[in-house]
Amino acid sequence: MNRTARAFWLRSPGEGEIRTASLPAPGPDDVVVRALCSGVSRGTETLVFRGGVPENQYGTMRAPFQDGDFPAPVKYGYLSVGVVEEGPPALLGRTVFCLYPHQTRYVVPASAVTPVPDDVPAERAVLAGTVETAVNALWDAAPMIGDRVAVIGAGMVGASVAALLARFPATRVQLVDANPARASLAEALGVDFALPEEAADGCDLVVHASATEAGLTRALELLDPEGTVLELSWYGDRRVSLPLGEAFHSRRLVVRSSQVGTVSPARASRRTYADRLALSLGLLADPAFDALITGECAFEELPQVMPRLASGDLPALCHRVRYGTGPESG
């Protein structure tokens, strides 16, 4: 078995490279995974690529199998799908999802991988981590039948939330984004679309995922009295201001954060991280999620592609990375 691999590293903010790595010998409780594809989570990963992680968040922002430290050099990422080449018989040959960076082959504990259901293509399974964020957000938000909901920001996270909300009965769901081209995405997900200035008000819940000050302000404007904004954006080292005067107090509005690093308190006593991830992978049987994958490149192209994703020159929701299939892929 080939005991080397190639991995994508952030060498310095704004500059990536591919490095060769030696793999450790797997133990009896480990698996060796050969990557099939991985996903670039455009919001978080490009923030890391630009060197925008605040120093006081270095520990919180660590990925499960991250190597190196912020700001750089660092190997970062968490949306990998591959095939188990060595490991326990129950996993051997299975397609699995793992919270691993962009690397051609890796060794992890068997407990760190989750089998991908047979009805979920590997190419779609790279979205599992993002759908998991959306699941956790809806556990936090607890929308109810008949609610009027807006999702502001049609990126990976916002679109995933909208896709799940589309399944709620008698619920008005509107995906809101400043880019009119996102209307086709909303249609594919089965929800309405609106530009920010045209969005319907009177909302019981607004999920904010645009990572902009203007988007968060608009979220407050769309709420009915005693409504809630669930904040999913990650601003890194940027500060934002909000209109917390005016009618914020008299209308008794709520701004609440949600973060996937912990299982929502609403489910923490009854659901584990593994339960949440398995649920998310099962939800990906719906082909509507294919609309979230808007670009693809070969692994070898990542050093040239990441700067374009970070600058916005290459627009994308989830950018999928594909890997070779032969022995040379290690």
NORKALIN-V294718 format. One record per pair of residues at least 6 apart in sequence whose C-alpha atoms are under 6 Angstrom apart, sorted by the first residue. I is the first residue (numbers start at 1). J is the second residue. D is the distance in whole Angstrom. If there is no record, write none. Layout:
# NORKALIN-V294718
i j d
I J D
I J D
This chain:
# NORKALIN-V294718
i j d
3 22 6
3 23 5
4 21 6
4 22 4
4 23 5
4 330 6
5 20 6
5 21 5
5 104 6
5 105 5
5 330 4
6 19 6
6 20 4
6 21 6
6 103 6
6 104 6
7 18 5
7 19 5
7 102 6
7 103 4
8 17 6
8 18 5
8 102 6
9 16 6
9 17 5
9 74 6
9 75 5
10 16 4
10 73 5
10 74 5
11 72 6
11 73 5
12 72 5
12 73 6
13 49 6
13 50 5
13 51 5
14 49 6
14 50 5
16 303 5
17 303 5
29 109 6
29 110 6
30 87 6
30 108 6
30 109 4
30 110 5
31 86 5
31 87 4
31 107 6
31 108 6
31 110 5
32 84 6
32 85 5
32 86 5
32 106 6
32 107 5
33 82 6
33 83 5
33 84 4
33 85 6
33 105 6
33 106 5
34 82 5
34 83 5
34 105 4
35 81 6
35 82 4
35 104 5
35 105 6
36 81 6
36 82 5
36 323 5
37 81 5
37 321 5
37 322 4
37 323 6
38 79 5
38 80 4
38 81 6
38 126 6
38 320 6
38 321 5
39 79 5
39 126 5
39 319 6
39 320 5
39 321 6
40 318 6
40 319 5
41 318 6
46 310 5
51 71 5
52 236 6
52 237 6
53 236 5
54 236 6
54 237 5
65 100 6
66 75 6
66 76 5
67 74 6
67 75 5
68 74 4
76 101 5
77 100 6
77 101 4
78 99 4
78 100 5
78 101 5
79 99 5
79 126 5
80 97 6
80 98 5
80 100 6
81 96 6
81 97 5
82 95 6
82 96 6
83 93 6
83 94 6
83 95 5
84 92 5
84 93 5
84 94 6
95 115 6
95 116 6
96 113 6
96 114 5
96 115 4
96 116 5
97 113 6
97 114 5
98 113 5
104 330 6
105 330 6
119 285 6
120 285 5
128 280 6
128 281 5
130 157 6
131 160 6
131 280 6
132 277 6
132 280 5
133 260 5
134 160 6
134 161 5
136 264 6
137 258 6
140 264 6
145 169 6
145 170 6
145 171 6
146 170 5
146 171 4
147 171 5
148 171 6
148 172 5
148 203 5
148 204 5
149 172 6
149 173 5
149 203 5
149 205 5
149 206 6
150 173 6
150 174 5
150 175 6
150 206 5
151 175 5
151 176 6
151 206 6
151 207 5
151 208 6
152 176 5
152 208 5
152 209 6
152 210 6
153 176 6
153 177 5
153 209 5
153 210 4
154 177 6
155 317 6
156 317 5
158 209 5
163 189 5
173 191 6
174 191 6
174 192 5
174 193 5
175 193 5
176 193 6
176 194 5
176 195 6
176 196 6
177 195 5
178 195 5
183 193 5
186 193 6
189 288 6
201 222 4
202 222 6
202 223 5
202 224 5
203 222 6
203 223 5
203 224 5
204 224 6
204 227 5
205 227 6
205 228 5
205 229 6
206 219 6
206 229 5
207 229 6
207 230 5
208 231 5
208 232 6
209 232 5
209 233 5
211 233 5
213 240 6
225 251 5
226 252 5
226 253 5
227 253 5
228 254 5
228 255 6
229 255 5
230 256 5
230 257 6
231 256 6
231 257 5
232 258 6
292 317 6
292 318 6
293 318 5
294 316 5
294 317 6
295 319 5
296 319 5
296 320 5
296 321 6
297 321 5
298 321 6
298 322 5
299 321 6
299 322 6
299 323 6
308 314 5
